[in-house]
């Protein structure tokens, strides 16, 4: 008979991981800006590096639901543009883990995201004058690599990827669908690295098994809410959540 490791949390700890699992579902279901919420909640129970191994299996549960529901709205050109540099970023992030502290890495990424948000607002003010920057191959490569590194080290790649999707002006459902497939592949690619680092293990998989129904509940709740968000409000929501995520990394 399979023996699973026990899960011992305080009441506050259980509330945090339950809320985190539900938040992952909301994020994967359509409220893609909420990706930073589970990171914050799991940080109540686990150290930042340790939490990546617990969150990863739950992310994959949400990813599977997302790629099934949103398989028809993926913009494959954007997916294939971002995927190769993102996978390279995952490998870079793997080698950086243990060599760079989150206290040093987090603020750097946070300030980069804040600068990109400012650039996005500047683009809105200037119309099409900055479009050549966002359409450049260098911008796509840089955002892809940054997405991979950030997701491997801190599970905080949502703000980076969302800024890229907004920069290429993806409509709401296309953004959600493309993000779903991108992170499904990226998160699967992280599994062997996370296992090698001892972060994804029997304990984290047991917790994922317990919390998976909450991820799915959050997923369908997020999909329902997203259906009622107009494009402009969706974009503002995404930018606001991205800014909160960046500030969390800085401080």
Short mmCIF file of the C-alpha atoms (twelve columns), coordinates in Angstrom:
data_MODEL
# 
_entry.id   MODEL 
# 
loop_
_atom_site.group_PDB 
_atom_site.id 
_atom_site.type_symbol 
_atom_site.label_atom_id 
_atom_site.label_alt_id 
_atom_site.label_comp_id 
_atom_site.label_asym_id 
_atom_site.label_seq_id 
_atom_site.Cartn_x 
_atom_site.Cartn_y 
_atom_site.Cartn_z 
_atom_site.pdbx_PDB_model_num 
ATOM 1   C CA . UNK A 1   0.000   0.000  0.000   1 
ATOM 2   C CA . UNK A 2   1.328   3.437  -0.953  1 
ATOM 3   C CA . UNK A 3   2.432   5.420  2.099   1 
ATOM 4   C CA . UNK A 4   2.152   9.194  1.691   1 
ATOM 5   C CA . UNK A 5   4.013   11.654 3.899   1 
ATOM 6   C CA . UNK A 6   1.843   13.479 6.462   1 
ATOM 7   C CA . UNK A 7   0.888   17.107 5.968   1 
ATOM 8   C CA . UNK A 8   1.278   19.167 9.139   1 
ATOM 9   C CA . UNK A 9   0.249   22.822 8.938   1 
ATOM 10  C CA . UNK A 10  -1.212  25.291 11.390  1 
ATOM 11  C CA . UNK A 11  -4.733  26.615 10.782  1 
ATOM 12  C CA . UNK A 12  -3.201  29.709 9.190   1 
ATOM 13  C CA . UNK A 13  -0.962  27.486 7.074   1 
ATOM 14  C CA . UNK A 14  -3.915  25.491 5.770   1 
ATOM 15  C CA . UNK A 15  -5.814  28.693 4.964   1 
ATOM 16  C CA . UNK A 16  -2.767  29.967 3.065   1 
ATOM 17  C CA . UNK A 17  -2.241  26.847 0.933   1 
ATOM 18  C CA . UNK A 18  -5.991  26.470 0.284   1 
ATOM 19  C CA . UNK A 19  -6.179  30.107 -0.805  1 
ATOM 20  C CA . UNK A 20  -3.035  29.651 -2.881  1 
ATOM 21  C CA . UNK A 21  -4.454  26.624 -4.689  1 
ATOM 22  C CA . UNK A 22  -7.728  28.443 -5.374  1 
ATOM 23  C CA . UNK A 23  -5.713  31.454 -6.601  1 
ATOM 24  C CA . UNK A 24  -3.786  29.242 -9.035  1 
ATOM 25  C CA . UNK A 25  -7.121  28.093 -10.425 1 
ATOM 26  C CA . UNK A 26  -8.397  31.682 -10.779 1 
ATOM 27  C CA . UNK A 27  -5.202  32.598 -12.602 1 
ATOM 28  C CA . UNK A 28  -5.316  29.647 -14.993 1 
ATOM 29  C CA . UNK A 29  -9.060  30.008 -15.559 1 
ATOM 30  C CA . UNK A 30  -8.772  33.478 -17.047 1 
ATOM 31  C CA . UNK A 31  -7.715  35.998 -14.395 1 
ATOM 32  C CA . UNK A 32  -4.113  35.710 -15.537 1 
ATOM 33  C CA . UNK A 33  -2.940  38.723 -13.545 1 
ATOM 34  C CA . UNK A 34  -3.480  36.868 -10.267 1 
ATOM 35  C CA . UNK A 35  -0.422  34.646 -10.693 1 
ATOM 36  C CA . UNK A 36  1.431   36.497 -7.946  1 
ATOM 37  C CA . UNK A 37  -1.315  35.749 -5.363  1 
ATOM 38  C CA . UNK A 38  -0.433  32.045 -4.848  1 
ATOM 39  C CA . UNK A 39  3.257   32.956 -4.529  1 
ATOM 40  C CA . UNK A 40  2.427   35.366 -1.706  1 
ATOM 41  C CA . UNK A 41  0.136   32.882 0.054   1 
ATOM 42  C CA . UNK A 42  2.517   29.931 -0.158  1 
ATOM 43  C CA . UNK A 43  5.252   32.191 1.238   1 
ATOM 44  C CA . UNK A 44  3.273   32.182 4.508   1 
ATOM 45  C CA . UNK A 45  4.091   28.466 4.915   1 
ATOM 46  C CA . UNK A 46  7.266   27.819 2.911   1 
ATOM 47  C CA . UNK A 47  10.556  29.508 2.153   1 
ATOM 48  C CA . UNK A 48  10.574  31.169 -1.273  1 
ATOM 49  C CA . UNK A 49  12.849  28.571 -2.915  1 
ATOM 50  C CA . UNK A 50  11.035  25.637 -1.272  1 
ATOM 51  C CA . UNK A 51  7.623   26.959 -2.322  1 
ATOM 52  C CA . UNK A 52  8.467   26.601 -6.032  1 
ATOM 53  C CA . UNK A 53  8.404   22.814 -5.656  1 
ATOM 54  C CA . UNK A 54  5.001   22.863 -3.971  1 
ATOM 55  C CA . UNK A 55  3.424   25.296 -6.420  1 
ATOM 56  C CA . UNK A 56  4.711   23.591 -9.597  1 
ATOM 57  C CA . UNK A 57  2.453   20.473 -9.525  1 
ATOM 58  C CA . UNK A 58  -0.569  22.679 -8.807  1 
ATOM 59  C CA . UNK A 59  0.318   24.938 -11.723 1 
ATOM 60  C CA . UNK A 60  0.401   21.916 -14.025 1 
ATOM 61  C CA . UNK A 61  -3.056  20.835 -12.811 1 
ATOM 62  C CA . UNK A 62  -4.374  24.284 -13.743 1 
ATOM 63  C CA . UNK A 63  -2.440  24.226 -17.024 1 
ATOM 64  C CA . UNK A 64  -4.099  20.975 -18.093 1 
ATOM 65  C CA . UNK A 65  -7.553  22.474 -17.553 1 
ATOM 66  C CA . UNK A 66  -6.533  25.639 -19.414 1 
ATOM 67  C CA . UNK A 67  -5.131  23.939 -22.516 1 
ATOM 68  C CA . UNK A 68  -8.288  21.841 -22.822 1 
ATOM 69  C CA . UNK A 69  -10.694 24.759 -22.463 1 
ATOM 70  C CA . UNK A 70  -8.701  27.370 -24.409 1 
ATOM 71  C CA . UNK A 71  -7.117  25.175 -27.096 1 
ATOM 72  C CA . UNK A 72  -8.972  26.933 -29.928 1 
ATOM 73  C CA . UNK A 73  -7.883  30.502 -29.134 1 
ATOM 74  C CA . UNK A 74  -4.088  30.130 -29.074 1 
ATOM 75  C CA . UNK A 75  -2.064  32.474 -31.289 1 
ATOM 76  C CA . UNK A 76  0.628   29.991 -32.273 1 
ATOM 77  C CA . UNK A 77  2.900   32.579 -33.847 1 
ATOM 78  C CA . UNK A 78  3.224   34.359 -30.500 1 
ATOM 79  C CA . UNK A 79  3.591   31.021 -28.689 1 
ATOM 80  C CA . UNK A 80  6.482   29.881 -30.893 1 
ATOM 81  C CA . UNK A 81  8.134   33.292 -30.722 1 
ATOM 82  C CA . UNK A 82  8.283   33.242 -26.928 1 
ATOM 83  C CA . UNK A 83  8.745   29.520 -26.179 1 
ATOM 84  C CA . UNK A 84  12.372  28.856 -27.292 1 
ATOM 85  C CA . UNK A 85  13.912  31.786 -25.364 1 
ATOM 86  C CA . UNK A 86  11.671  30.965 -22.383 1 
ATOM 87  C CA . UNK A 87  12.969  27.370 -22.294 1 
ATOM 88  C CA . UNK A 88  16.515  28.713 -22.493 1 
ATOM 89  C CA . UNK A 89  15.642  30.971 -19.560 1 
ATOM 90  C CA . UNK A 90  14.455  27.961 -17.529 1 
ATOM 91  C CA . UNK A 91  17.861  26.308 -17.991 1 
ATOM 92  C CA . UNK A 92  19.631  29.544 -17.027 1 
ATOM 93  C CA . UNK A 93  17.378  29.859 -13.967 1 
ATOM 94  C CA . UNK A 94  18.217  26.281 -12.933 1 
ATOM 95  C CA . UNK A 95  21.926  27.046 -12.914 1 
ATOM 96  C CA . UNK A 96  21.338  30.340 -11.104 1 
ATOM 97  C CA . UNK A 97  19.370  28.706 -8.268  1 
ATOM 98  C CA . UNK A 98  21.673  28.352 -5.310  1 
ATOM 99  C CA . UNK A 99  24.095  30.859 -6.839  1 
ATOM 100 C CA . UNK A 100 21.901  33.930 -6.547  1 
ATOM 101 C CA . UNK A 101 19.604  34.768 -3.654  1 
ATOM 102 C CA . UNK A 102 15.991  35.778 -4.196  1 
ATOM 103 C CA . UNK A 103 16.730  38.872 -2.089  1 
ATOM 104 C CA . UNK A 104 19.117  39.974 -4.843  1 
ATOM 105 C CA . UNK A 105 17.229  38.603 -7.839  1 
ATOM 106 C CA . UNK A 106 13.708  39.729 -6.887  1 
ATOM 107 C CA . UNK A 107 14.332  43.504 -6.808  1 
ATOM 108 C CA . UNK A 108 16.218  43.375 -10.120 1 
ATOM 109 C CA . UNK A 109 13.312  41.678 -11.894 1 
ATOM 110 C CA . UNK A 110 10.818  43.923 -10.118 1 
ATOM 111 C CA . UNK A 111 12.502  47.108 -11.362 1 
ATOM 112 C CA . UNK A 112 12.722  45.702 -14.894 1 
ATOM 113 C CA . UNK A 113 8.965   44.991 -14.831 1 
ATOM 114 C CA . UNK A 114 8.227   48.494 -13.497 1 
ATOM 115 C CA . UNK A 115 10.312  49.971 -16.324 1 
ATOM 116 C CA . UNK A 116 8.384   47.865 -18.851 1 
ATOM 117 C CA . UNK A 117 5.061   49.013 -17.381 1 
ATOM 118 C CA . UNK A 118 6.216   52.623 -17.732 1 
ATOM 119 C CA . UNK A 119 7.178   51.888 -21.335 1 
ATOM 120 C CA . UNK A 120 3.710   50.425 -21.938 1 
ATOM 121 C CA . UNK A 121 2.055   53.596 -20.619 1 
ATOM 122 C CA . UNK A 122 4.424   55.721 -22.711 1 
ATOM 123 C CA . UNK A 123 3.443   53.703 -25.752 1 
ATOM 124 C CA . UNK A 124 -0.250  54.395 -25.049 1 
ATOM 125 C CA . UNK A 125 0.488   58.111 -24.832 1 
ATOM 126 C CA . UNK A 126 2.589   58.250 -27.997 1 
ATOM 127 C CA . UNK A 127 0.429   56.016 -30.154 1 
ATOM 128 C CA . UNK A 128 2.407   53.897 -32.627 1 
ATOM 129 C CA . UNK A 129 5.771   55.653 -32.243 1 
ATOM 130 C CA . UNK A 130 7.205   52.910 -30.005 1 
ATOM 131 C CA . UNK A 131 5.711   49.943 -31.879 1 
ATOM 132 C CA . UNK A 132 9.052   49.156 -33.545 1 
ATOM 133 C CA . UNK A 133 10.536  48.380 -30.104 1 
ATOM 134 C CA . UNK A 134 7.785   45.926 -29.136 1 
ATOM 135 C CA . UNK A 135 7.838   44.309 -32.586 1 
ATOM 136 C CA . UNK A 136 11.610  43.747 -32.563 1 
ATOM 137 C CA . UNK A 137 13.190  40.305 -32.344 1 
ATOM 138 C CA . UNK A 138 15.443  41.500 -29.531 1 
ATOM 139 C CA . UNK A 139 12.467  42.474 -27.371 1 
ATOM 140 C CA . UNK A 140 10.840  39.045 -27.885 1 
ATOM 141 C CA . UNK A 141 14.066  37.216 -27.047 1 
ATOM 142 C CA . UNK A 142 14.678  39.297 -23.945 1 
ATOM 143 C CA . UNK A 143 11.130  38.864 -22.637 1 
ATOM 144 C CA . UNK A 144 11.221  35.129 -23.340 1 
ATOM 145 C CA . UNK A 145 14.496  34.568 -21.488 1 
ATOM 146 C CA . UNK A 146 13.302  36.742 -18.603 1 
ATOM 147 C CA . UNK A 147 10.063  34.717 -18.441 1 
ATOM 148 C CA . UNK A 148 11.989  31.441 -18.176 1 
ATOM 149 C CA . UNK A 149 14.468  32.648 -15.560 1 
ATOM 150 C CA . UNK A 150 11.788  34.254 -13.416 1 
ATOM 151 C CA . UNK A 151 9.476   31.234 -13.450 1 
ATOM 152 C CA . UNK A 152 12.308  28.846 -12.542 1 
ATOM 153 C CA . UNK A 153 13.652  30.908 -9.661  1 
ATOM 154 C CA . UNK A 154 10.515  32.461 -8.188  1 
ATOM 155 C CA . UNK A 155 7.367   31.248 -10.019 1 
ATOM 156 C CA . UNK A 156 6.809   34.928 -10.801 1 
ATOM 157 C CA . UNK A 157 6.907   34.957 -14.600 1 
ATOM 158 C CA . UNK A 158 3.268   35.970 -15.048 1 
ATOM 159 C CA . UNK A 159 3.936   39.729 -14.940 1 
ATOM 160 C CA . UNK A 160 6.727   39.410 -17.524 1 
ATOM 161 C CA . UNK A 161 4.751   37.236 -19.958 1 
ATOM 162 C CA . UNK A 162 1.588   39.295 -19.562 1 
ATOM 163 C CA . UNK A 163 3.457   42.483 -20.423 1 
ATOM 164 C CA . UNK A 164 4.740   40.839 -23.576 1 
ATOM 165 C CA . UNK A 165 1.240   39.650 -24.535 1 
ATOM 166 C CA . UNK A 166 -0.136  43.140 -23.962 1 
ATOM 167 C CA . UNK A 167 2.711   44.631 -25.981 1 
ATOM 168 C CA . UNK A 168 1.714   42.584 -29.038 1 
ATOM 169 C CA . UNK A 169 -1.916  43.544 -28.395 1 
ATOM 170 C CA . UNK A 170 -3.429  40.103 -27.949 1 
ATOM 171 C CA . UNK A 171 -7.212  40.161 -27.387 1 
ATOM 172 C CA . UNK A 172 -8.383  38.810 -24.020 1 
ATOM 173 C CA . UNK A 173 -9.206  35.218 -24.930 1 
ATOM 174 C CA . UNK A 174 -6.201  34.863 -27.252 1 
ATOM 175 C CA . UNK A 175 -3.965  36.128 -24.447 1 
ATOM 176 C CA . UNK A 176 -5.452  33.629 -21.991 1 
ATOM 177 C CA . UNK A 177 -5.172  30.722 -24.456 1 
ATOM 178 C CA . UNK A 178 -1.638  31.528 -25.582 1 
ATOM 179 C CA . UNK A 179 -0.520  31.975 -21.975 1 
ATOM 180 C CA . UNK A 180 -2.099  28.627 -21.061 1 
ATOM 181 C CA . UNK A 181 -0.138  26.658 -23.652 1 
ATOM 182 C CA . UNK A 182 3.088   28.576 -23.064 1 
ATOM 183 C CA . UNK A 183 3.120   27.912 -19.328 1 
ATOM 184 C CA . UNK A 184 1.946   24.321 -19.730 1 
ATOM 185 C CA . UNK A 185 5.077   23.540 -21.760 1 
ATOM 186 C CA . UNK A 186 7.336   25.678 -19.560 1 
ATOM 187 C CA . UNK A 187 6.060   24.135 -16.328 1 
ATOM 188 C CA . UNK A 188 6.501   20.605 -17.677 1 
ATOM 189 C CA . UNK A 189 10.070  21.496 -18.645 1 
ATOM 190 C CA . UNK A 190 10.721  22.632 -15.055 1 
ATOM 191 C CA . UNK A 191 9.775   19.284 -13.476 1 
ATOM 192 C CA . UNK A 192 13.118  17.452 -13.946 1 
ATOM 193 C CA . UNK A 193 15.062  20.497 -12.767 1 
ATOM 194 C CA . UNK A 194 12.830  20.943 -9.724  1 
ATOM 195 C CA . UNK A 195 13.103  17.227 -8.902  1 
ATOM 196 C CA . UNK A 196 16.888  17.335 -9.269  1 
ATOM 197 C CA . UNK A 197 17.005  20.215 -6.790  1 
ATOM 198 C CA . UNK A 198 14.828  18.218 -4.381  1 
ATOM 199 C CA . UNK A 199 12.014  20.768 -4.551  1 
ATOM 200 C CA . UNK A 200 9.420   18.553 -6.251  1 
ATOM 201 C CA . UNK A 201 9.203   15.386 -4.169  1 
ATOM 202 C CA . UNK A 202 6.746   12.992 -2.515  1 
ATOM 203 C CA . UNK A 203 5.754   15.642 0.035   1 
ATOM 204 C CA . UNK A 204 4.985   18.351 -2.544  1 
ATOM 205 C CA . UNK A 205 3.140   15.857 -4.766  1 
ATOM 206 C CA . UNK A 206 1.013   14.713 -1.811  1 
ATOM 207 C CA . UNK A 207 0.010   18.308 -1.101  1 
ATOM 208 C CA . UNK A 208 -0.803  18.797 -4.805  1 
ATOM 209 C CA . UNK A 209 -3.053  15.718 -4.718  1 
ATOM 210 C CA . UNK A 210 -4.963  17.130 -1.735  1 
ATOM 211 C CA . UNK A 211 -5.310  20.636 -3.202  1 
ATOM 212 C CA . UNK A 212 -6.009  19.741 -6.860  1 
ATOM 213 C CA . UNK A 213 -9.840  19.993 -6.474  1 
ATOM 214 C CA . UNK A 214 -9.428  23.569 -5.216  1 
ATOM 215 C CA . UNK A 215 -7.346  24.440 -8.268  1 
ATOM 216 C CA . UNK A 216 -10.119 23.146 -10.517 1 
ATOM 217 C CA . UNK A 217 -12.781 25.007 -8.510  1 
ATOM 218 C CA . UNK A 218 -10.779 28.218 -8.850  1 
ATOM 219 C CA . UNK A 219 -10.274 27.528 -12.549 1 
ATOM 220 C CA . UNK A 220 -13.983 27.486 -13.402 1 
ATOM 221 C CA . UNK A 221 -14.604 30.473 -11.122 1 
ATOM 222 C CA . UNK A 222 -11.879 32.439 -12.931 1 
ATOM 223 C CA . UNK A 223 -13.270 31.472 -16.322 1 
ATOM 224 C CA . UNK A 224 -16.738 32.658 -15.298 1 
ATOM 225 C CA . UNK A 225 -15.446 36.039 -14.047 1 
ATOM 226 C CA . UNK A 226 -13.175 36.564 -17.085 1 
ATOM 227 C CA . UNK A 227 -16.150 36.119 -19.410 1 
ATOM 228 C CA . UNK A 228 -17.700 39.296 -17.996 1 
ATOM 229 C CA . UNK A 229 -14.569 41.483 -18.173 1 
ATOM 230 C CA . UNK A 230 -14.480 43.805 -21.228 1 
ATOM 231 C CA . UNK A 231 -11.131 43.989 -23.057 1 
ATOM 232 C CA . UNK A 232 -10.135 47.416 -21.676 1 
ATOM 233 C CA . UNK A 233 -10.970 46.509 -18.094 1 
ATOM 234 C CA . UNK A 234 -9.156  43.190 -18.540 1 
ATOM 235 C CA . UNK A 235 -6.011  45.005 -19.721 1 
ATOM 236 C CA . UNK A 236 -6.147  47.484 -16.828 1 
ATOM 237 C CA . UNK A 237 -6.668  44.629 -14.382 1 
ATOM 238 C CA . UNK A 238 -3.668  42.855 -15.866 1 
ATOM 239 C CA . UNK A 239 -1.449  45.934 -15.645 1 
ATOM 240 C CA . UNK A 240 -2.536  46.623 -12.054 1 
ATOM 241 C CA . UNK A 241 -1.786  43.038 -10.979 1 
ATOM 242 C CA . UNK A 242 1.530   43.180 -12.826 1 
ATOM 243 C CA . UNK A 243 2.469   46.341 -10.930 1 
ATOM 244 C CA . UNK A 244 1.578   44.685 -7.610  1 
ATOM 245 C CA . UNK A 245 3.692   41.674 -8.575  1 
ATOM 246 C CA . UNK A 246 6.634   43.917 -9.449  1 
ATOM 247 C CA . UNK A 247 6.375   45.808 -6.157  1 
ATOM 248 C CA . UNK A 248 6.273   42.504 -4.286  1 
ATOM 249 C CA . UNK A 249 9.552   41.499 -5.949  1 
ATOM 250 C CA . UNK A 250 11.155  44.860 -5.148  1 
ATOM 251 C CA . UNK A 251 10.102  44.853 -1.480  1 
# 
